[in-house]
Amino acid sequence: MLAACGEGEDNGATEGDTEQEISEDVQTEETDQEEPEETGDVDDDEQTESPDDGEEENGDEETTDDTNDANGDEEEASEDESLLDRGIEEFDLDIEFTDGSEWEYEYEENGDTEGEIEKENGEEEEQEGEQAISELEDLLGSLYINEDMSDDEIIDAVLEELDISRDEIDEFELEIEFQDGTNLEVELEQ
């Protein structure tokens, strides 16, 4: 019955079209009643409902939208990878504070992983080796920044992760080289 009507053509609403919609609604309801709800999937119910506005739909668009939503989630997930997940070759962060203190974070992955953290706040605190690598990998694993973000968004994300207020800093320099050849550089002087 659908093939004879030329699905997808818009010939205006006629009595035959209305009968077809009613027939599709009846067929859909019968199908819903005949099929046991084994999957419990909400999408099945959404696909079989006909819209109230008189347009012909069989749920295929919703399925496509659901598929696109799932693909969109996958794309977002790849954009939302942490710096560590993306594969860092070099990470260099220098922060100078208004009180004269300075923090430096260096991480390098070239077959061997190297890391160093220096914090100068009157006293000099320095970490190297496994302890620094572990702390740096924790930081890199919790930072979700990418090239699509503005410099301010990147700076705010890093400062928030380090629990530093923007008011506390004079200078901020960040350089990242990813294993895929992408580079990211951000600088701020206040």
Helices and strands as residue ranges (DSSP letters): H 2-5, H 15-34, H 42-48, H 60-79, H 83-86, E 88-97, E 102-109, E 113-120, E 124-128, H 129-142, H 151-161, G 166-168, E 169-178, E 183-189
